[in-house]
């Protein structure tokens, strides 16, 4: 921060968010024209050993990995080995669907989440084989599922066969519907392999991580050698009617979905990475992409959050009007890890937030950092909306328990003291009504849209492109 007042305001906000959400550790880094001017760790990377977080602590970056995958695709396009408008089947001839044609689906559709393929219930099969029996027993989220019923998927060929056997309908023709899809990004990793002749992980290491000076970043912890500045992982769990935070040691992994969200990195390394999008392709003197490719990645291809004015590029969220300027970035989250990346190239500003508990607050912390830097309230939002009063009686129709297709993530919507609250990972956040069936998540730019069935009953939640189907009613408070 540039002043003592800005710094104190921001740090107080971070401490408040951490306390409210029981977050063990958070790391924040901000840079101006490529120079770090604020870098700090809050809390602990290991609570039991009282080891503090620093900006070199390694965390899971989750879905920010998707932007690395798109950088790889753009590099291969620059090399003439691929075109984003090529059909997926050119590189993955076994790509097929039970109830639809894959012929019109292009790499571009995968990169922009517009293939028409819905979110698939594939995650348990992709994750289970990575956990030992002991780790499985100690993982609260994996314990919710029956391991014996899941056949592991460990190769791209198995992955393609798995998808081909699933019984689902396309959302619509390619390019007409936006829905966040990890499976398509997993298959982008296979395309990188087929086009480059290298494994996806090795390609990213050689062509992105090493040229960008990201030496504390890898898909594999073993690659980091003797580095002990690696976070422990934490999850929430209910005990005696209260939510507690406990360590959960195994890092989730998937051999076929690494391109969708399994890179590990540090704040310092990630600030190097953001330079690609601030400078038009350069990290220091090393050119990672051409400026033309950066322009294609940061272009707005499809509106994905109309309330927040958010569009999707290639592995990047694009906000053309963010407090008077353009901003690109991405969030990431999985068990034991959460991150948010912001780049405002026009002002030379870049930032990254990382934590070791997934409670969806990293975006709020990142926004607060930029707000305090420009003398706004930490909670200030670029979203313009009107109050939309809804009576408690009408709010009751929205309560319920919801679960996404993979049956790993679940949400609960409850009515407490006349206001709806969204519970994710057992952490409550207030919902503010801003339109019919539409609510803003307090302290964020994310909206929750409730979807109705043919009987006008609430049947699903759309949260940032993820669909959660209603499984039962929730109790009123």
N, C-alpha and C positions, 0 to 999 in steps of 0.2 A: 504494500500500500504506500501511497505517497505522503500521507500525513499520519501523525500519531492518532488522531481522532478516527480516521478511516480504519486504521489497523485495529484499534480497540473495539470499534463497533462491529467489525467483521469477526474478530476472534471471539467476542462475547456471543455473537449469533451462532458460531460453530459449536461452542461449548453448550449452548442452550439446546441445539438440535441433538447433539450427542447424548446429553443427559435425558432428554425426553424419549429418545429411541434406544437407549442403552447401548450405544455404539462403542465398542472398545477402542477403535483407532481410525483416524482420518489423516490423510496427507493432502496438502493443497500446494499448487505451484502456479505462479503468474509470471508472464514474461512480456516485455515490451521491446519490439524490434529484435527479438531473439535473445534478449538479455534478461535473466532471472532477476526480478526485483522483489518478489515475495515467495518464500518457500518455507513451509513449516509443517511439522508433524504434530498431531494432537492425539493424546492418549497412547494406547499400547498396541504393539503388534503381537505381544504375548502377555496377556494379563497375569497369568500365574507367575511368570518369571520377571514381571515388571519391566519388560523390554520395550522401549519407546519407539514410536513411529518416527521415521524421517522421510525426506523426499526421495531417498534411495531405497526405501522399503519396497519389496516386490509384492504386488497385489494381482488378482485376476482382473483383467480389463473387460471381460465379457464381450458384449456385442460391438464394442469399438473395433474389435478384430475384423468386423465386416469391411471397414474402410481399408484395412491392409489388403484384404482379398481383392478389393476393387483396384487398389494401386497396382497389385500384381497383374490383374487383367489388363489395365491400361498400358503397363509396360510391355506386355506381350503384344498388344495391338500396335504400339509404336514400333516393335521389332518385326511387324508384318506376319506374326505367327497366328493371329486371331483377329476377329472383328467382333465388336459388341453386338452387331446385328446378325451375326451368324446364328443359325438354329442350334439349339442345345444338342440335338441329335447328331450333328456333324462331329462332335467330340465324344458324345455318350450315346452310341447307337442303340444301346439297350434301355434307354430312357423311354418308358411307356406308362400309360395310365389305364386303369381298368374301365373307366367310364368317360374317356375323352381322348382327343388326339393331341400328341405332343409336337406334331409337325410345325405349328405356327409359333411355338414358344422359343424365344431367342435368349441369348445371354443377357441382353439389355433388360428383358422382362425379369430375369432372376435378380439382377443387380438393383432394380427399382421396386421389388416386391409386387410386381404387377403381372405375374404369370397366370393368375387365376386359380392357382393351387392353394387351397386353404391350409391353415396350420394343421399338421398331422400328429396323431398320437404315437409318435415314434420314439420320443425321448427315453422312456425306460429301457427299451431294447438297446439304445445307443450308449447308455450310461452304466447299466448294471454290471457289465463285464469288467469295468475298471475298478470296482470296489472289492476288497477282500471280504471274507465272511465277517471278520471282526469290525472292519470299517462300516460294513452294511448295518450291523447291529447298533452301531453308535451314530448312525446318521438318521435324524428324526424324519427327514423328508423321504428317504428311500424306504424307511420302515412302513410307510403308508401303502406300499405295493407288494405284491406277491412275486418274489424273485423267481420262484420255480416256474412260473407261467411265462416268463420272458425268454425268448431265444435271442442271444446277443447278435448284434449286427456289427461286424468289425472290418469289412472291406467295402469298397465302393460298389462292387458287383452285387454283394449281398444287399447293400443299401438300395440299389436300383430295383432289385427283385422285390424287396420289402415294400417299396413305394408302389410298384406295379400291382401288387396283390391287395392294396387297400381299396375299400369300397367307399368312394366319395364322389361328389359332383363338383365340377369346376365352378368357381364363382361367376365366371363370365368369360368372354373371349379375352385373350392376352392383351394387356394394355388398357383395359377398361375398368378394372377394380384394383384397389390397393389394399393389401393385407400382409402384415409382417410375417415373414416365413423363414425360419431357420433352416428348414430342409433344403430349400433352393440354394441357400448360401453354402450349405454343406457340399452340394453338388458342384458349386463353383470351384471348390477346392479340387475336385476331380478334374475339372476342365483345365485348371492351372497345371496339373500334373501331366495331362495328355498333351497340352500345347508346348510345355517347356521341356519335358523329358526328365524333370526332377520331381522329387516328392514335394508336396505343397509346403511342408514345414521347412525343408532345405531351401526351396526357392525364396520364401519370405526372408529367411535368415541371410542368404547371400545377396539378395537384390534390394532389400529394404532395411532390415535391422542393422547389418554391418555398415553399409554406406551412410546411414543416419546416425551412427555412433551410439546405437542402443545395445550396450553390452550387458545390461542387466535385464534383458528381455528374451523370452523364449517360450515355446510351447512345453518345454520339458524342464523341470526343476533341476534335473541332473546336469543340464548344460551350464547352470550357473556356478558349478564347482563348489568351492568352500564357502560361498556367500551365505552368511547366517542371517542377513537382513531380509528375511522372507516372512511375511505375516503368517500367523496362525489363522484358522478360519473359525467363524462363529455363526451360530444359528439361534433362533428363538425357540423356546419350548415352554409349554404350560406345566406348571407345578403348583399344586395346592391352590388352584384358582388364580395364580399369578403368572405373568409372563417373565421368564428368566432367559438370560443369554448364556449359552454353553459352548465350549469348543467342540468342533466337529472336524476331525483331522484330515479326512481324505478329500483331495482336490478332485472335483468332477472332471471327467475327460471323455472324449469320444474320438476315435480314430477317423470317423467319417464326417464329423461336424466341427473339426478344428477351425475350418474356414469361417464358421459362423460365430465363434465366440470363446476360444480357449487359450488365447495368448495371455501371457503374464508379463508384467512390466512395472516400472516405477514412474513416479512423477517426473523425475529429472529426464529419464529416457523419453517419456511421452511428450515433454515440451520440445525435445529435439524433433520428434515426429510431426508435431503441429506446424513446424516451419515449412513443410512441404506445401501446405495450403495457405500459409501467410505470404510466402515469397513467390509462389507460382512454380514450385517444383524443386527448389534448392534447399539442402540442409548444409549450411556452411558453403564450401566450394563444390560439394557433391550434388550433381543433378540426379534426382530420383525420378522425376517426371518432367515432360515438357509443360510449358504454360498452357498449351492447348488442352492437354489431358487433364490438368487441374481444373480448367474451365469446364470441361465435360463432367467431371466428378461433382463440381459444386453448382451445376445447373439444376433448376427446379423442373423435374419431370412429372411429378404427380403430387397433388395436394393430399396430405395424409392427416393433418389436424387443422381443419378450417377455423376452429375457435382461436387457436394460437397463431394462425397464419403460417403454419409449418408445411414444408414441402419435402419431398425426398429426392436426392440426387443419386449418385453412385456410392452407396455405403455411407452416406452423410445426410444428416438432417439440415435443411436449408431454411433459414428464416430471413426473408428479404427485408422485413421491417422490425428490427430489434432495437427499441429505444432510439430510433432515428437512423439506424445504420443496418447493414447486412451482417448476418452471423451464420456460420456453419459449425456443425459439431455432431456429436453422437453420445448416447448413453450406453452403459453396459451393466448387466447384473446377472448374477447367478449365486448359488449357495456360497456364502462366505466371501462375497466380493461384489463391489459396486463401483461404478466410475462415471464421470461426465467430462467431456472435452468440449471446449468452446474456442472458436477462432473468429476474431473480428479483424480481417486483413486490412480494412480501410484505416483502422486506428493502430495497427501493428500489435494488437493485443492477442495473447493466447493464454489459455488456462486449462488446468486439469485437476480434478478431485478424485481421490480413490479412498475406499474404506474396506473394512473386513467384516461387515455385516450388511446383508441385502435387505434394506428397508425403504428403498426408493426415495432417498433424500439428497443424493449427490447432485441432482439437477438444481434443487433449491439452494444448496451450498454454493454451487458454481455461479448461479444467478446472483446470490448475495455478494459474492466477491466482486463481480463486475458492477453491481449496484453501489456498493460502498466506495469503490474506486472512483465512481462518477457522482458521488455525493447524493445518491438516492437512498431511500430506506432499504434495508436488507431484503424486505419482503416485496419490494416494488415489482410490478409485472408489466410487460409490454402488451399484454392482452387487454383489449377494450371490450367490456361487456356491460350489460344492464342487469339490474336486479330482476329476478323472476320469482316472485313469491309463490310458495307452494305450502298448502296447509299440512299440518301433521297427519291429518286423516288421509290426504292424498299421497304423502310421503311413504305411508305404510305399504303401498303397492310395490315399492322398489326393494324392500328387504328380502334377503335370501342368501343362500350359500351357492357359490358359483365355482366351476372348475374348468380349466382349459383342457384341450383334447388329450394332451400327454398325461394328464392326471398327476402331474407333479406340482403345479402351482394352483392354488385355490384362493378365493376371495370370499369375504363375508361382508354383506351390507346390513347394517343395523340402525335402528332408529333409537337415538339416545337423547333425552331431554329436548325433543322437538327438532332434532337435526340428524340428517343421515351421516353415518360414519362408515368409511371403507376400511376393512381390516385386511391387511396383506402381511404375511408372515407374523400374524397375531399383533400387529401394530396398528392402532387406529389413526385415521386421518379424516378430518371433517370434509364433507362434500357441500359445495355451494351451488344451488340451482341457478342456471344462467339461461336456460331455454327449455322447451318441452323435451322431457326425457334426457336432458343433458345437464351434467354437473361438473364443476371445476374442482379439482383436488386442491385443497387449501395449501398454500405455500408452494405451488408448482404451476407449470404451464400445461399440465396434462388434464384432459377432460375424460369423464366417464360417460359413455353414451349407452343408454338402456335400449335394447332391441325387443320389439313385441312380435308375437306370433299371430296367426290368422284369427285368433280369438281375442286379440288386443291384450293379451297377458304378457308380462315381462318374461322373456325366455333366455336372453343373453345379455352380457355386458361386452362392449367394445372398449378396451383400454389400450390406447396407442397402437391399434392394429392387431392386438391380441384379443381373441374371442373366448369368453368364459361362459359356458352354458350353465343354466340354473339347475341345481340338483335337489334343492329342498328349501323350505322356508327357514328364515332365521328368526330367533326370538326377539320380541320387542323389549325395550328397556323402560 
